[in-house]
Amino acid sequence: MKKLDIYIIKRFLTTFFFILAMIMSIAIIFDVSEQLDNFIRHDAPVWGILSKYYLNFVLFYGNLFSPLLVFLSVIFFTSQLASRSEIVAILSSGVSFNRFMRPYFIAATILAAMSFYLNNYLVPKANRTRIAFEGEYIHTFKRSLSQSVHRQIRPGEMIYFDKYNRAKDIGYSFTYEVWDGIDLKQKIFANYVKWDTINANWILENYYIRDYTPRGEILRRGKSMDTTFAFLPTEFSGRVEDTQMMNVHELDEFIEDQRLKGSKNIPFYLIEKHSRNALPFSTYILTIIGVSMSSRKVRGGLGAHFAMGLALAVTYILAMKVSTVYATNSGLDPLIAVWIPNFLYGLLAAYLFYKAPK
């Protein structure tokens, strides 16, 4: 690499990590002021606060906002280069604008690779520690009631709860069905079903069982019966947020398992999966936009560039939110929803890159 490449890469990475440190320091200060009462009330250990909570807090949120921090970093130091006429000198020496962009792409590749690894492997592991700490010392009260639970527990076996209490492991208005193709073979109703932790089985209360045979229907009733099913209480304790604690391989297996069981949260899981690849890629798009916008000296200097950059950052976040809402509520494919902002801003990046040398 030339001295120019090393100079730009060094400035790019140094500015990024400096802004990251500043933003995370401010975020930690605000979070401490908000969570201090919880830490004191629940006697949270100081070392646990630092190593289990805030270290992983920085990993999660720093990586989450890294593309936008890259964008602001590029605008900040490129505007400085432009204000000191360094870019004019570089281009006047015979370096093309495409060649000028090379070190930016090298630095963006380094940051994108880091983000990809963090998203898929390190951050999920860190989230396990952080969320466990939050559950013990911050969010000690959890909503424990699930409404209208429908699951396929095995091919041909369906269950339904009108309500399921995760704290007590009790399902109300329970239904269990066994199907052979389109033929219903058995149906079990119960006022409620409760998990017996001692015997590791389910207890049906006020139940009746219908068996459908070639000779007709057979009906059985009873007040209480111990039985086993191909599902456990742990399958109802998960939340959508729990996917943040899964690495890419665990998440793929989890999504396939939830498809089999007919989970209604599949769009949320797919958004989490596809976002882990879309966000690192956005580093390239935002880098191109940042350089193309701030490489020309304009009236207002750094302030004008930052104002335009923040406006673009806000619209980018808004586009992500709108597209994911369509995926979760209107049936839009999660893969398309996650990549729509990158596609739209990719077109903007191509246009600005085309106009920048002129």
N, C-alpha and C positions, 0 to 999 in steps of 0.2 A: 504493500500500500504506500501511497505518497504521503508526504507530510500533511497535505491538505485533508486527506481522508482521516488520518489519525487525529488531527486537530478538531474536525467536525464531530467525529464519533465521540471523542473525549468530552467535548462541550455538550453534546446531546445527552449522553449518559449521566454526566455530572449534574446537569440541570434537572433531569428527570428525578434522580434520587434526592436531590435537594428539595424539590417541590413536594415529592412524596413524603419526605421526613417532616416538612412543615405542615402539610395537610393532616397527616396522621397524628402529629403532636397536638394540633388544635382539636381533632376529633377525640383524642384521648382525654384532653382537659374537659371537654363538654360531657363526655361519658362518665368521667369520675364524678363530676358535680351532680349528675343524674343518679348514679348508682351508689353513691357513698352511703346513703341511709340503709340500703339493702346489705352492703358489705358489713356495716357496723351491727345491724340488727341480727344477722345470721352468723356473726363471728367468722367471716371469711379470712383465711390466713393471707398475710401480705405476700408471701412467696407464691401462693396459689394465684392471687390476683395478677401478679406480674407475669408468671411463667405459663399459667394455664389459660388465663383470660386475655390479658392485653397483648401478649406475644402473638397469640392466634387471632386476636381481633385485628391486628395490623396486617397479618398475612391475608385474611379474608377480605377486608375492605380495601386494602392497598391493591390487591390483585383485581378486585371487582371494578375499581375505578381507574385501573392502569391505562386503558386506551385513551381516556379523556385527559389523564395527567400527561401522557405522551403528547397529545395534541397541544396542551398548554405549554409544555416544555419546548416543543418545536417553535411555536409562535414566539416565545420569550427570547430564546437565544438567536433565532434567525432574524428577528426584528433588530436585535442589537448589532448583528453583522451588517444588516442593511443600513442602520443609522450611522455606522462608522464607515460606510462606503466600502466595506470589505468584499461584499458580493459583487459590486461593480468592478473592483480590481481583479477578482477571480475570473469573471466572465470576459473582461477585457484582455486577459492574458491568453485567451484562446481556448479556455475550458468551456465546453458546451453545458447547457442547462441540464441535459441528461446525465452528463458526467458529474456535474455538481451534485446531483441527487444520489449518486452511488453510496457515499458514506452514510447518508440518511437511511437508505434501505438496509445497509449492514447493521446499523444500530437498531433499527426497527425489528430486524430479524432476531437479534439477540433478545430484545424485550418480548417479542411475540413467542419465541421458543420458551422463555421463562414462564410466561403467562400460561401457555399450553400445559406445561408440566405442572405448574401450581394448580390450575383448574382441575386437572384429571387425576392427580395423585397426591400432592402434598397438602393442599387446602382441605380436601375431604377428611384427611387424617387429623389435621389441626381442628377442623370443625367438631369432630367427635369430642375432643377435650374441651373446647370452648362451650359447646352446647351442654355438655354434662355439668360443667361448672355453673352455667347459667341456671340449669334446672335445680341445682343444689343451693345456690346462694342468691339468685336474682328472681327467676320466674318460678317460685316455689309452688304457685297455684296453677294447675293446668285444667283446661276444659276437658272433662272426662266423658262427655256424652256424645255419641255418634248417632246421627239420624239416618234412617232408611238405608241400611247396609244390605247390598246385593252382592253375592259372590258365587263364582263357580269354583268349588274347592277341588274337584277332579272332573275329567270329562264325563258328562252325563249327571253330575251331582251338583245341585244348586242349593244355596241357603239364603235366608232372608231374615233380617231383624228389623222391626219397626224402630227400635232404639237399642243401642248397645252401650252399657256403662263400663268404660275401660277401668275405672278405679275399683269396681267390685266384680268385674268379669261376669256380668249378667246381661243376657240378651232378652228383650221383651218382644212378644208376638212373634215367636220363632216359627219358621217354616223350613222344612227340608224336603227336597224332591229328588227322585232318581228317575232318569230318563233313559230309554233305549231308542235312540233315533228320535222319532216324533211320538213315541209311545211312552206314556207316564206309567211307571211300574210301582212306585211307592211315594206316599206323601205323609209327612209327619207334621202335626201342629202341636204347639205348646204355648201356654200363657207366658212362660219364660223358661230359659235354660241357663243353668249356672255351672261354672267351672269348679270342680272339686279338687282343691290343691293337694289333698292328702292322697287320694286314690288316682289322681291324674286322669279324670274322666268328666263327662258332662252329666248333669242331673236335669232331667226333663220334669217339669211341674205342670200338672193338669193337662195331660197330653192325650191325643188320640192319633192312631196310625191307620192309614188306609193303604191296603195292598191290592193292586189291580192285577188279577189273574185271568186266564182264559175262561175260568168258571164263574167269574164275577168278582165283585168287590168284597174284601174282608176287612172288617172294622174292629179295632182294638182300642180300649180306653184305659186310663189309669190316672192315679194322682201323682205318682212319682216313680221315676225309673232311671237307673244309672245306665249310661251307654257311652259309646265312643264314636267320634266322627273324625274325618280326615282334615281337621283344622284345629288350631290351638289359639288360646287367648292372645298370644303375642302377635298374631296376624292382624289384630285390630288396634294395636297400640301405636302404630306408625302414624306420622303426619307427613304432609307434603314436604315440609322443611327437612325431613330426615334424609331426603335424597342428597342434601348438601354434605352428608357425612359418608357418601359412597364414592369410591373411585370409579373410573370409567367401566371397568369389568364388572364390578358389583352392581353398578347402575343398569347395565345392559341386562344382566340376569334378573334383576328386580323388575324391570319393565316387562320382560317376557312372562314372568310369574304373575304380574298384575294383569296382563292381557288375558291370561288363562282364566283368571278369577273374575274378569269382567269389571275391573275397577273403573270408576268414573273419573279418576284423577290422572289418567294416562296423558292427556295434553300437558298437564303441569310437569310430569316426569320427562316428557320429550322436550319441552322447552328448556328444562335444566340441562339435558344431555346436549342439545344442539348449541346452546349458548356457550358451552365450554369451548367450542371450536370457532364460533362466530366472533366472539369478543377478541381473541388473539389476532384474528385476521383483520379486524377493524383497525389494528395498530397501523397497518400499511396505508389504509385509506385515509386515516386522519393525519398521518405523516405527510402524505402528498398534499392534502388540503392545506395543512399548516405551512409547509414550505412555499407553496404556490401563492398563498395569501400574503405572507410576511416577508418575502424576498425582495419586494420593491419598497423603496423609501417613500413614505406618504406623509402628508400633513397630519400631525397628531402623533406620529411615531408609534412607540410601543403601546400607548394607551388606545389608539385607534385599532391596532391589530388585536389587542386583548379583548376589546369590546366586541369586535366581529367574531372572534374565536369563541367567546362565552355564548354569544347568540347562537352560533352553530352547534355548540355543545348542548345547549338546552333543547334545541329542535331535534338533535340526534336522540337524546334521552326520551323526548316525547314520542318520537317515531317508534322506538323500542317498546314503550309502554302500550301505545295504541295497537301495534301489531300483535303483541302477546295477548291483549284483551280479546282481540278478534279470534285468536287461536283457542282460548279457553271458553269463550262464550258463543262464538258464531261458527265454529266448525272449520276454521281456516287451518290448513296443515301446519303443525308447529315448526317443521323445517323451513317452510316458506316464510312464516311469521318472523322467525328469528333472523333470517337472512335478508328480509326486505330492507331494513335500514342500511345494511352494508351495500345492497344493490343500488339504492337511491343515492347514497352518498358516494358510491363508487363512480356513478355517472357525473356527479358534481366534481369529484376529484379529477376525472379524465378531462373535463372541460377546463378547469382551472389550470391543470398541468399543460394543456394545449395553449392556453392564453398567456401563461407566465413568461415564457421567453420573449414575448412580443411587447 
